Amino acid sequence: MKDVFNIFRREFYTVFRDHGVLTFFILLTLAYPLVYTYIYSNEVVREVPVAVVDRSATPDSREFVREWDASPGVKVVAHCTDLEEAKRLMWSKEIYGILDIPADYARDIRRGDQAHVGLYCDMGALLNYKTLLQAASDVSLLVGKRIQVQSLPYASRIRQEISASPVRVEEVKMFNPAGGFASFIIPAVLVLVIQQSLLLGAGMIAGTARERSPRGSMVPDIPLYRRPWAIVLGKGCAYLSVYLVMAYWIFFVVPRIFRLTQIARPADLMIFLFPFLLACVFFALACSFVSKEREYPFLLFVFTSVPLMFISGISWPKEGIASYWLALAKVFPSTHGIDGFVKINNMGATLHEVLPEYTALWLLAALYFTLACLLYRREIRRRDNAKGKNL
C-alpha cells in the first residue's frame, strides 16, 4: 500500500503540474456545464419569426392569423402576396415558417366543409418546427370549437361546450414541466462531461509519459512502478479524488444554479455516482494505452461524444436504435450513468429502482480495473525486456 500512496502522490502532482491535463480535469468540468446549460437556459423557443400569405383576405382568415400571432412561440414579421415572396424571406433566414391560407378558406367554412391551411417550416431547426406546428394545431382546434358553437345558436351554453369538446384532454408533462430542451438534454451532457474529460486527461498523461520516455514506455523505470494493481489503484485514487469534487459541482451545483429539475434524494444520487466515477476512471486508464503521443486523445476521443449521446437512448428512443448499437453502448459507463442519473435526478427513482444500472456500473468498474491491470502488466514486461536488451 505504500507504493499505492506514493504513486497517488506522484500522479496527483502530475495532474496539477500539467496545464493541459489541468484544463481537462478542472477548467473543462467547471466551465463546460455552465456554458452549455446557459445556452439552453431559456428551455423553450419563443417568438419564432414567420410570414403569412393570406390569399383569402377575409375576417375569418384574419382571425386565424391573429390567434396564431398571439401564440407565445410565433411572431408574424411579414405579410406576403404569394409563396415565392415568402420563400425568399426564408432563404435569407429572415423567417423560419410560412402560413399559407388558401383563397377558399372562408367559403369552405361557410359551406360547412373542411377548411385547410398550409404550414411550411424550415426543418434546419427542429425546435422551431415543433413550436410553429404546435401553435398552428392549437389555433385550428380553437377556431374549430368556435365554428361548432356558432352552428348551435339555440343550444344551452353547457350543450355548446360539450358539443365543441366532447372529450376533454389534459396534458401533464411529467418530469419536465416546461417541456424544455435544457431539462431534457443537459442531464446527459453532465454525465458525458465526466467520462470524456477523464478520457482526454488520462490519455494526455499517458501520451506525455511515452514521449518523455527513452523507450516509449508509459511506466517510469523506477522500482515504485513494479506492481500493476498498485499503479492502477494509485492513479485511479488520484483521479477519483479530483472528480469527487468536480462531480459535486456538476451534478449538484450546476442544476441548482439554472433551476433544472432536481428531485433526487442526495444520498441515493451520491451512492449511485460513486461506481460511475470508478468505472469512468478505470475506463480512462484502460483507454489511455492507445495514446501514443500527447495529442492523440483529441483525435481518438473528442468525436465520440455525439455518438455516445445518441446510442445512450436519451436523445433518440432505444426502440429506434439497432440492437448491435445498443449492445455496443453497454460497454461505456456513460450509458448506464445517463440512464440511472436521469431516473434518480429527474424522475425521483430510488436506488433500488436503478439497480440494473447500478450493478452494471460496478461490473464495468471491475472489468476495466482488471483490463487496466493486465495492460500495465504487459507494459511493465515490455519495459523490462527493453531494459534487458540495452544492458
FENCORPE-V278888 format. One record per residue. N is the residue number from 0. RES is the residue in three letters. PSI is psi as a letter, one per 30 degrees, with the letter a starting at -180 (999 if undefined). Layout:
n | res | psi
N | RES | PSI
N | RES | PSI
//
This chain:
n | res | psi
0 | MET | f
1 | LYS | e
2 | ASP | e
3 | VAL | e
4 | PHE | e
5 | ASN | e
6 | ILE | e
7 | PHE | e
8 | ARG | e
9 | ARG | e
10 | GLU | e
11 | PHE | e
12 | TYR | e
13 | THR | e
14 | VAL | e
15 | PHE | f
16 | ARG | f
17 | ASP | j
18 | HIS | e
19 | GLY | e
20 | VAL | e
21 | LEU | e
22 | THR | e
23 | PHE | e
24 | PHE | e
25 | ILE | d
26 | LEU | e
27 | LEU | e
28 | THR | f
29 | LEU | e
30 | ALA | e
31 | TYR | e
32 | PRO | e
33 | LEU | e
34 | VAL | e
35 | TYR | e
36 | THR | e
37 | TYR | e
38 | ILE | e
39 | TYR | g
40 | SER | f
41 | ASN | f
42 | GLU | e
43 | VAL | l
44 | VAL | k
45 | ARG | k
46 | GLU | h
47 | VAL | k
48 | PRO | k
49 | VAL | l
50 | ALA | l
51 | VAL | k
52 | VAL | j
53 | ASP | j
54 | ARG | f
55 | SER | e
56 | ALA | h
57 | THR | l
58 | PRO | e
59 | ASP | e
60 | SER | e
61 | ARG | e
62 | GLU | e
63 | PHE | e
64 | VAL | e
65 | ARG | e
66 | GLU | e
67 | TRP | e
68 | ASP | f
69 | ALA | f
70 | SER | k
71 | PRO | f
72 | GLY | g
73 | VAL | k
74 | LYS | j
75 | VAL | j
76 | VAL | f
77 | ALA | k
78 | HIS | j
79 | CYS | l
80 | THR | f
81 | ASP | l
82 | LEU | e
83 | GLU | e
84 | GLU | e
85 | ALA | e
86 | LYS | e
87 | ARG | e
88 | LEU | e
89 | MET | e
90 | TRP | e
91 | SER | g
92 | LYS | g
93 | GLU | f
94 | ILE | l
95 | TYR | g
96 | GLY | l
97 | ILE | k
98 | LEU | j
99 | ASP | j
100 | ILE | j
101 | PRO | l
102 | ALA | f
103 | ASP | g
104 | TYR | e
105 | ALA | e
106 | ARG | e
107 | ASP | e
108 | ILE | e
109 | ARG | e
110 | ARG | f
111 | GLY | g
112 | ASP | l
113 | GLN | k
114 | ALA | l
115 | HIS | k
116 | VAL | l
117 | GLY | k
118 | LEU | j
119 | TYR | k
120 | CYS | k
121 | ASP | j
122 | MET | g
123 | GLY | f
124 | ALA | j
125 | LEU | e
126 | LEU | e
127 | ASN | e
128 | TYR | e
129 | LYS | e
130 | THR | e
131 | LEU | e
132 | LEU | e
133 | GLN | e
134 | ALA | e
135 | ALA | e
136 | SER | e
137 | ASP | e
138 | VAL | e
139 | SER | e
140 | LEU | e
141 | LEU | e
142 | VAL | e
143 | GLY | e
144 | LYS | e
145 | ARG | e
146 | ILE | e
147 | GLN | e
148 | VAL | e
149 | GLN | f
150 | SER | f
151 | LEU | i
152 | PRO | f
153 | TYR | f
154 | ALA | l
155 | SER | l
156 | ARG | e
157 | ILE | e
158 | ARG | e
159 | GLN | e
160 | GLU | e
161 | ILE | e
162 | SER | e
163 | ALA | e
164 | SER | i
165 | PRO | f
166 | VAL | j
167 | ARG | k
168 | VAL | k
169 | GLU | k
170 | GLU | k
171 | VAL | j
172 | LYS | j
173 | MET | k
174 | PHE | f
175 | ASN | i
176 | PRO | e
177 | ALA | f
178 | GLY | h
179 | GLY | l
180 | PHE | e
181 | ALA | e
182 | SER | f
183 | PHE | e
184 | ILE | f
185 | ILE | e
186 | PRO | e
187 | ALA | e
188 | VAL | e
189 | LEU | e
190 | VAL | e
191 | LEU | e
192 | VAL | e
193 | ILE | e
194 | GLN | e
195 | GLN | e
196 | SER | e
197 | LEU | e
198 | LEU | e
199 | LEU | e
200 | GLY | e
201 | ALA | e
202 | GLY | e
203 | MET | e
204 | ILE | e
205 | ALA | e
206 | GLY | e
207 | THR | e
208 | ALA | e
209 | ARG | e
210 | GLU | e
211 | ARG | f
212 | SER | k
213 | PRO | f
214 | ARG | g
215 | GLY | h
216 | SER | k
217 | MET | f
218 | VAL | k
219 | PRO | k
220 | ASP | i
221 | ILE | l
222 | PRO | f
223 | LEU | e
224 | TYR | i
225 | ARG | f
226 | ARG | k
227 | PRO | e
228 | TRP | e
229 | ALA | e
230 | ILE | e
231 | VAL | e
232 | LEU | e
233 | GLY | e
234 | LYS | e
235 | GLY | e
236 | CYS | e
237 | ALA | e
238 | TYR | e
239 | LEU | e
240 | SER | e
241 | VAL | e
242 | TYR | f
243 | LEU | e
244 | VAL | e
245 | MET | e
246 | ALA | e
247 | TYR | e
248 | TRP | e
249 | ILE | e
250 | PHE | f
251 | PHE | e
252 | VAL | e
253 | VAL | e
254 | PRO | e
255 | ARG | e
256 | ILE | e
257 | PHE | g
258 | ARG | h
259 | LEU | l
260 | THR | k
261 | GLN | i
262 | ILE | g
263 | ALA | l
264 | ARG | k
265 | PRO | e
266 | ALA | e
267 | ASP | e
268 | LEU | e
269 | MET | e
270 | ILE | e
271 | PHE | e
272 | LEU | f
273 | PHE | e
274 | PRO | f
275 | PHE | e
276 | LEU | e
277 | LEU | e
278 | ALA | e
279 | CYS | e
280 | VAL | e
281 | PHE | e
282 | PHE | e
283 | ALA | e
284 | LEU | e
285 | ALA | e
286 | CYS | f
287 | SER | f
288 | PHE | f
289 | VAL | f
290 | SER | j
291 | LYS | f
292 | GLU | l
293 | ARG | e
294 | GLU | f
295 | TYR | e
296 | PRO | e
297 | PHE | e
298 | LEU | f
299 | LEU | e
300 | PHE | f
301 | VAL | e
302 | PHE | f
303 | THR | f
304 | SER | e
305 | VAL | e
306 | PRO | e
307 | LEU | e
308 | MET | e
309 | PHE | e
310 | ILE | f
311 | SER | f
312 | GLY | g
313 | ILE | e
314 | SER | f
315 | TRP | k
316 | PRO | k
317 | LYS | f
318 | GLU | f
319 | GLY | g
320 | ILE | k
321 | ALA | k
322 | SER | e
323 | TYR | f
324 | TRP | e
325 | LEU | e
326 | ALA | e
327 | LEU | e
328 | ALA | f
329 | LYS | f
330 | VAL | f
331 | PHE | k
332 | PRO | e
333 | SER | e
334 | THR | e
335 | HIS | e
336 | GLY | e
337 | ILE | e
338 | ASP | e
339 | GLY | e
340 | PHE | e
341 | VAL | e
342 | LYS | e
343 | ILE | e
344 | ASN | e
345 | ASN | f
346 | MET | f
347 | GLY | g
348 | ALA | l
349 | THR | l
350 | LEU | e
351 | HIS | e
352 | GLU | f
353 | VAL | g
354 | LEU | e
355 | PRO | e
356 | GLU | e
357 | TYR | e
358 | THR | e
359 | ALA | e
360 | LEU | e
361 | TRP | e
362 | LEU | e
363 | LEU | e
364 | ALA | e
365 | ALA | e
366 | LEU | e
367 | TYR | f
368 | PHE | e
369 | THR | e
370 | LEU | e
371 | ALA | e
372 | CYS | e
373 | LEU | e
374 | LEU | e
375 | TYR | e
376 | ARG | e
377 | ARG | e
378 | GLU | e
379 | ILE | e
380 | ARG | e
381 | ARG | e
382 | ARG | e
383 | ASP | e
384 | ASN | e
385 | ALA | e
386 | LYS | e
387 | GLY | e
388 | LYS | e
389 | ASN | e
390 | LEU | 999
//
